[in-house]
């Protein structure tokens, strides 16, 4: 992990996962957004993921995954 100090110099740490952790007992997920999307597609593909009411758009996890797979 690389951390920038106040003067924008980098400090290297002994980790290849970058995250910020505060005082909490809840562990962080070490997944990317893509990992979490694939997990949702596998487990709840037909659950609504996003709604844009002004545009009349409602998409499931599977539909969003198919949309982003073409990018």
Rosetta silent file (secondary structure, phi, psi, omega in degrees, C-alpha in Angstrom):
SEQUENCE: XXXXXXXXXXXXXXXXXXXXXXXXXXXXXXXXXXXXXXXXXXXXXXXXXXXXXXXXXXXXXXXXXXXXXXX
SCORE:     score description
SCORE:     0.000 S_00000001
   1 L     0.000  144.040  176.861    0.000    0.000    0.000 S_00000001
   2 E  -116.481  130.570  179.115    1.214    3.517   -0.704 S_00000001
   3 E  -117.101  133.738  176.252    0.164    6.375    1.540 S_00000001
   4 E   -91.506  129.902  177.371    0.654   10.010    0.601 S_00000001
   5 L   -83.835 -178.217 -178.288    1.783   12.234    3.438 S_00000001
   6 L   -58.909  -29.138 -179.597    0.844   15.889    3.828 S_00000001
   7 L   -98.104   21.519  176.091    3.650   16.942    1.489 S_00000001
   8 L    62.831   22.923  172.053    2.573   14.413   -1.212 S_00000001
   9 L   -93.087  148.417 -175.619    5.552   12.107   -0.682 S_00000001
  10 E   -95.904  146.943  175.685    4.789    8.421   -0.691 S_00000001
  11 E  -123.860  128.631 -177.884    5.438    5.937    2.051 S_00000001
  12 E   -90.063  140.816  177.900    5.436    2.246    1.244 S_00000001
  13 L  -123.006  161.234 -175.895    3.771   -0.258    3.581 S_00000001
  14 L   -83.590   64.580  177.965    3.973   -4.062    3.717 S_00000001
  15 L  -158.136  145.063  176.335    0.609   -4.767    2.098 S_00000001
  16 L  -104.762    4.619  177.120   -0.705   -5.141   -1.417 S_00000001
  17 L  -110.180  127.748 -177.389   -4.285   -4.304   -0.442 S_00000001
  18 L  -102.680  124.635  175.769   -5.135   -0.638   -0.143 S_00000001
  19 L  -162.546  164.545  176.281   -7.818    0.491    2.266 S_00000001
  20 L  -111.424  134.090 -177.864   -8.548    2.898    5.071 S_00000001
  21 L  -129.995  128.517  176.386   -9.573    1.447    8.413 S_00000001
  22 L  -107.725 -174.510 -178.994  -10.885    3.341   11.385 S_00000001
  23 L   -70.736  100.614 -179.203  -11.718    2.181   14.877 S_00000001
  24 L  -155.722  150.463  176.766  -14.372   -0.436   14.214 S_00000001
  25 L   -92.589   -5.234  179.935  -15.011   -4.064   15.013 S_00000001
  26 L   -85.358  119.530 -179.275  -16.581   -4.654   11.591 S_00000001
  27 L   -71.614  149.570  177.832  -14.008   -6.189    9.233 S_00000001
  28 L   -80.554  152.729  172.925  -13.549   -4.713    5.775 S_00000001
  29 L   -87.201  134.487  178.797  -14.278   -6.653    2.598 S_00000001
  30 L  -103.230   51.297  179.833  -11.219   -7.098    0.429 S_00000001
  31 L  -118.100  154.373  173.089  -13.245   -7.321   -2.784 S_00000001
  32 L   -85.933  170.207  175.659  -13.468   -5.030   -5.770 S_00000001
  33 H   -60.189  -40.302  177.987  -16.747   -3.577   -6.991 S_00000001
  34 H   -62.274  -40.352  176.629  -16.597   -6.121   -9.827 S_00000001
  35 H   -59.503  -45.306 -178.042  -16.156   -8.971   -7.328 S_00000001
  36 H   -68.287  -35.990  177.434  -19.235   -7.860   -5.387 S_00000001
  37 H   -65.383  -45.798  177.911  -21.272   -7.479   -8.594 S_00000001
  38 H   -61.591  -37.404  177.131  -20.339  -10.998   -9.750 S_00000001
  39 H   -62.134  -45.173  179.668  -21.253  -12.320   -6.274 S_00000001
  40 H   -65.958  -39.661  178.851  -24.679  -10.642   -6.476 S_00000001
  41 H   -62.822  -39.054  179.774  -25.262  -11.932  -10.024 S_00000001
  42 H   -69.053  -39.321 -172.569  -24.486  -15.468   -8.858 S_00000001
  43 H   -96.619  -35.291 -178.439  -26.678  -15.306   -5.738 S_00000001
  44 H  -140.891   60.121 -172.662  -29.531  -12.878   -6.498 S_00000001
  45 L   -61.382  -28.721 -175.704  -29.468  -12.165  -10.254 S_00000001
  46 L   -97.478    5.789  176.909  -33.093  -11.042  -10.471 S_00000001
  47 L   -78.524  140.389  179.225  -33.043   -8.677   -7.494 S_00000001
  48 E   -65.021  129.878  178.700  -33.343   -5.007   -8.390 S_00000001
  49 E  -100.153  -40.877 -172.588  -29.988   -3.257   -8.194 S_00000001
  50 E  -146.609  145.008  179.407  -30.758    0.254   -9.375 S_00000001
  51 E  -134.506  129.397  172.211  -33.793    2.426  -10.099 S_00000001
  52 E  -116.655   86.866 -173.375  -33.918    5.709  -12.005 S_00000001
  53 H   -61.093  -34.899 -179.237  -37.569    6.725  -11.493 S_00000001
  54 H   -63.847  -28.480 -178.224  -37.304    9.934  -13.532 S_00000001
  55 H  -102.442   -2.808 -178.937  -36.236    7.902  -16.567 S_00000001
  56 L    69.322   28.490 -178.078  -38.453    4.870  -15.941 S_00000001
  57 E  -107.910  132.396  176.821  -35.388    2.594  -15.692 S_00000001
  58 E  -140.312  123.141 -176.286  -35.196   -0.346  -13.296 S_00000001
  59 E  -129.269  144.668  175.929  -32.396   -2.904  -13.615 S_00000001
  60 E   -88.048  171.198  176.250  -31.502   -6.147  -11.878 S_00000001
  61 H   -58.476  -42.783 -179.357  -27.976   -7.236  -10.968 S_00000001
  62 H   -63.322  -40.925  179.916  -27.905   -9.527  -14.019 S_00000001
  63 H   -65.988  -42.496  178.031  -29.001   -6.723  -16.353 S_00000001
  64 H   -64.611  -41.455  178.068  -26.358   -4.339  -15.001 S_00000001
  65 H   -60.555  -43.549  177.845  -23.700   -7.044  -15.277 S_00000001
  66 H   -63.403  -39.339  178.446  -24.664   -7.656  -18.915 S_00000001
  67 H   -63.314  -46.017 -176.448  -24.524   -3.905  -19.590 S_00000001
  68 H   -78.253  -16.862  178.436  -21.060   -3.447  -18.079 S_00000001
  69 H   -66.947  -20.859 -179.528  -19.682   -6.599  -19.678 S_00000001
  70 L   -87.808   -8.352 -178.356  -19.701   -4.776  -23.016 S_00000001
  71 L   -79.546    0.000    0.000  -17.543   -1.893  -21.726 S_00000001
